[in-house]
Amino acid sequence: MQGEIMNSSAEKYSQLIKAKAKSFGFQNCGISKADFLEEEAPKLEQWLKNNFHGEMKYMENHFDKRLDPRLLVEGSKSVISLSYNYFPEEKISTLENFKISKYAYAEDYHEVIKDILREMVSELQDEIGEFGFRVFVDSAPILERSWAKKSGIGWVGKNANLITKQSGSFYFLAEIICDLELIPDHPTTDHCGSCRKCIDACPTNAIISEKIVDGSKCISYATIELKNEIPDYFHDKMDDWMFGCDVCQDVCPWNRFSAPNKQSKFQPNESLKNFKKGEWKELTQELFSEIFRKSPVKRTKFAGLKRNIEFLEKSSDKK
């Protein structure tokens, strides 16, 4: 009898969480049992051994926590994975302009989505009662795509991005790790088939095999994560990207189903829409701080963005 009551509560709470996620604007919501990611452990270890993380030394930290959420959140029983659309209604023109990844068009997703999650959990606790939890938005040692895959949100494509049949891959991932007993979902099947558009289109050959990306060769890594000078390897391969890169997503056939997001805070910054290469070359610290005050671009800092622009200029001059 006790088990039946627990299962009934788990089912009820699981359905409530998914309905609540939808009402708060999340595209998808899936649930996994908080457990050790046995399948991912050797893959992560080999990826690190191959130095595919480059200068992202933080990836070497908290190895066990990355694989087991129970070490990250004491008493956790469930991982709730969620996706939030950021595909823009209006794309910033690349005519006589440097390129910026679509996710960085507007306000910093870390803060926007974390605020939404906290409000959502507050409402859940009003209905369920108090429960232990932590919310995460690309902000802790969590293998987000692995949990999202496990929860059935989508599959990991050949470009190592999570892809969903109904909406492609232009979305952020977030998690609620909690001590609620919930009903876990099942992984979906892989639908990349024999397609290799992302592999063939990558300007730097960073996708070295299916689902394995050499992060140290990725344009996003070079323009965001890399703190030192950009290596000569990237010469003539940057394709005018000054922050991030969307090439492997832009060519993905599943992204033909991407629909514009409805989040006002993710609408393109007006300054980004109006700037051209000439203005970017004259960028000052003051203007950088004004334009990117609430933007994820601030992560690379003024010096980093200037370095990226100067590298692109030099590459252009050498052509």
Rosetta blueprint (number, residue, H / E / L):
1 M L
2 Q H
3 G H
4 E H
5 I H
6 M H
7 N H
8 S H
9 S H
10 A H
11 E H
12 K H
13 Y H
14 S H
15 Q H
16 L H
17 I H
18 K H
19 A H
20 K H
21 A H
22 K H
23 S H
24 F L
25 G L
26 F L
27 Q L
28 N E
29 C E
30 G E
31 I E
32 S E
33 K E
34 A L
35 D L
36 F L
37 L L
38 E L
39 E L
40 E H
41 A H
42 P H
43 K H
44 L H
45 E H
46 Q H
47 W H
48 L H
49 K H
50 N L
51 N L
52 F L
53 H L
54 G L
55 E L
56 M L
57 K H
58 Y H
59 M H
60 E H
61 N L
62 H L
63 F H
64 D H
65 K H
66 R H
67 L H
68 D L
69 P H
70 R H
71 L H
72 L H
73 V L
74 E L
75 G L
76 S L
77 K L
78 S E
79 V E
80 I E
81 S E
82 L E
83 S E
84 Y E
85 N E
86 Y L
87 F L
88 P L
89 E L
90 E L
91 K L
92 I L
93 S L
94 T L
95 L L
96 E L
97 N L
98 F L
99 K E
100 I E
101 S L
102 K H
103 Y H
104 A H
105 Y L
106 A L
107 E L
108 D L
109 Y H
110 H H
111 E H
112 V H
113 I H
114 K H
115 D H
116 I H
117 L H
118 R H
119 E H
120 M H
121 V H
122 S H
123 E H
124 L H
125 Q H
126 D H
127 E H
128 I H
129 G L
130 E L
131 F L
132 G L
133 F E
134 R E
135 V E
136 F E
137 V L
138 D L
139 S L
140 A L
141 P L
142 I L
143 L L
144 E H
145 R H
146 S H
147 W H
148 A H
149 K H
150 K H
151 S L
152 G L
153 I L
154 G L
155 W E
156 V E
157 G L
158 K L
159 N L
160 A L
161 N L
162 L E
163 I E
164 T E
165 K L
166 Q L
167 S L
168 G E
169 S L
170 F L
171 Y E
172 F E
173 L E
174 A E
175 E E
176 I E
177 I E
178 C E
179 D L
180 L L
181 E L
182 L L
183 I L
184 P L
185 D L
186 H L
187 P L
188 T L
189 T L
190 D L
191 H L
192 C L
193 G L
194 S L
195 C L
196 R L
197 K H
198 C H
199 I H
200 D H
201 A H
202 C L
203 P L
204 T L
205 N L
206 A L
207 I E
208 I E
209 S E
210 E L
211 K L
212 I E
213 V E
214 D L
215 G H
216 S H
217 K H
218 C L
219 I H
220 S H
221 Y H
222 A H
223 T H
224 I H
225 E H
226 L L
227 K L
228 N L
229 E L
230 I L
231 P L
232 D H
233 Y H
234 F H
235 H L
236 D L
237 K L
238 M L
239 D L
240 D L
241 W E
242 M E
243 F E
244 G L
245 C L
246 D L
247 V H
248 C H
249 Q H
250 D H
251 V L
252 C L
253 P H
254 W H
255 N H
256 R H
257 F H
258 S L
259 A L
260 P L
261 N L
262 K L
263 Q L
264 S H
265 K H
266 F H
267 Q L
268 P L
269 N L
270 E H
271 S H
272 L H
273 K H
274 N H
275 F L
276 K L
277 K H
278 G H
279 E H
280 W H
281 K H
282 E L
283 L L
284 T L
285 Q H
286 E H
287 L H
288 F H
289 S H
290 E H
291 I H
292 F L
293 R L
294 K L
295 S L
296 P H
297 V H
298 K H
299 R H
300 T H
301 K H
302 F H
303 A H
304 G H
305 L H
306 K H
307 R H
308 N H
309 I H
310 E H
311 F H
312 L H
313 E H
314 K H
315 S H
316 S H
317 D H
318 K H
319 K L
